[in-house]
Amino acid sequence: MKDVVLRRAEERDIPEIYEHLHRDYVKKYFTENEKREWENHKKWYKFLINSPYFLLYILEDSRGQFLGQLKFELDGETAILSIYLSKSIRGKGMGKAAILKGIKELTLYSENIEIVLAYILEENEASIKTFEKSGFIFEKEEDYHGIEHLLYVKKLKS
């Protein structure tokens, strides 16, 4: 499990994303509407996969085992990065490798991206450390989707 493989997400990945990253949350908070949440999940991920404004990657090990997902939201010269790791690999140093590979893929996809942003919840100390080890610098606290986050920035071009 030393290496992380990134590949563009496909619609066939939607059930596995749900199973590994969203199912427990849905079962806990939407017990009566699990079927509706699954349908919403499918619609959202189909949109992400097919939208020119997002790059969605699946993280796998060398044997093709699902490890998580990495997403870029593209906006001109800026990309917002989010990463979700499967519980089985959290805390094992795989996040940094995935972030750096993702940024490399991003620069191959678009030479126009100059800045990558990451919005991290203050209590998520593991993510803060991972993004700092990946070259991101804390900029400020900022409201992101109605919740106070720490904004981390990585400049790709000076």
C-alpha positions in Angstrom: 0.0 0.0 0.0 3.0 2.3 -0.5 1.8 3.8 -3.7 -1.4 5.7 -4.6 -2.8 5.4 -8.1 -5.0 8.2 -9.4 -7.5 7.7 -12.2 -10.3 9.8 -13.5 -13.6 8.7 -11.9 -16.2 7.1 -14.1 -19.9 6.5 -13.6 -19.2 2.9 -12.7 -17.3 4.2 -9.6 -20.4 5.8 -8.1 -21.6 2.8 -6.0 -18.1 2.3 -4.5 -17.7 6.0 -3.6 -21.1 5.7 -1.9 -20.2 2.5 -0.1 -16.8 3.7 1.2 -17.4 7.4 1.9 -21.1 8.2 2.3 -23.1 5.2 3.3 -22.4 5.4 7.0 -23.3 9.1 7.1 -26.6 8.5 5.2 -27.5 5.5 7.4 -26.9 7.6 10.5 -28.7 10.8 9.5 -31.1 9.8 6.8 -32.4 6.4 8.0 -35.9 7.0 6.6 -34.8 8.4 3.3 -31.8 6.2 2.5 -33.1 5.4 -1.0 -33.7 9.0 -1.9 -30.2 9.9 -0.6 -28.7 7.2 -2.8 -30.6 8.6 -5.8 -29.3 12.1 -4.9 -25.7 10.7 -4.6 -25.9 9.1 -8.0 -27.2 12.4 -9.6 -24.5 14.5 -7.9 -21.6 12.2 -8.9 -22.8 11.9 -12.5 -22.8 15.7 -12.6 -19.3 15.8 -11.1 -17.9 13.2 -13.5 -19.3 14.8 -16.6 -18.8 18.5 -15.7 -16.0 20.6 -17.3 -15.8 22.5 -13.9 -14.7 19.5 -11.8 -12.0 16.9 -12.0 -12.8 13.8 -9.9 -10.2 11.2 -9.3 -10.4 7.8 -7.6 -7.6 6.8 -5.4 -6.5 3.2 -5.5 -3.6 1.0 -4.5 -1.6 -0.9 -7.0 -4.1 -3.8 -6.9 -7.0 -1.5 -7.7 -8.4 -1.4 -4.2 -10.5 1.7 -3.5 -8.7 4.2 -1.2 -10.7 7.4 -1.6 -11.4 10.3 -3.9 -9.8 13.6 -4.8 -11.8 16.4 -6.3 -10.8 19.7 -7.9 -13.4 22.4 -8.5 -12.1 24.5 -11.4 -12.6 28.3 -11.5 -10.4 30.1 -14.0 -6.9 30.2 -12.6 -7.9 28.7 -9.3 -8.8 25.1 -8.2 -10.3 24.1 -4.9 -9.1 20.7 -3.7 -10.9 18.3 -1.5 -9.8 14.8 -0.6 -11.6 12.0 1.2 -9.7 8.9 2.3 -11.2 5.5 3.1 -11.1 4.8 6.9 -8.8 1.9 6.3 -5.9 4.2 5.2 -6.3 7.3 7.3 -3.3 8.2 9.3 -0.9 6.1 7.1 0.7 9.0 5.1 -1.2 8.3 1.9 -2.9 11.8 1.8 0.3 13.7 0.9 1.1 11.3 -2.0 -2.5 11.6 -3.3 -2.5 15.4 -3.0 0.8 15.8 -4.8 -0.1 13.3 -7.6 -3.5 15.1 -7.9 -1.8 18.5 -8.3 0.5 17.0 -11.0 -2.5 15.6 -12.9 -4.3 19.0 -12.5 -1.3 20.8 -14.1 -1.3 18.3 -17.0 -5.1 18.9 -17.4 -4.8 22.7 -17.4 -1.8 24.9 -17.6 -3.9 27.9 -16.6 -4.2 26.9 -12.9 -2.0 29.1 -10.8 -3.4 28.5 -7.3 -4.9 25.6 -5.4 -7.1 26.2 -2.4 -8.0 23.9 0.4 -10.8 24.6 3.0 -10.1 22.6 6.1 -12.1 22.5 9.3 -10.1 23.7 12.3 -10.6 20.5 14.2 -9.3 18.4 11.4 -5.7 18.4 12.6 -4.7 15.4 10.4 -5.7 17.2 7.2 -4.0 20.4 8.3 -0.7 18.6 8.8 -1.1 16.7 5.5 -1.8 19.9 3.5 1.1 21.7 5.2 3.4 18.8 4.4 2.2 19.1 0.8 3.3 22.7 0.5 0.1 24.5 1.4 0.3 27.7 3.5 -2.4 28.9 5.9 -3.9 32.1 4.6 -6.9 33.0 6.8 -10.1 31.8 8.3 -13.0 32.1 5.9 -16.6 31.1 5.6 -17.0 28.3 3.0 -20.5 27.0 2.3 -21.8 28.6 5.5 -19.1 27.0 7.8 -16.0 28.7 9.2 -12.9 27.0 7.6 -9.2 27.5 7.5 -8.1 28.5 4.0 -4.8 26.9 2.9 -3.2 28.0 -0.4 -0.6 26.5 -2.7 0.7 28.7 -5.5 1.7 26.8 -8.6 3.1 29.8 -10.4 4.9 32.8 -9.0 
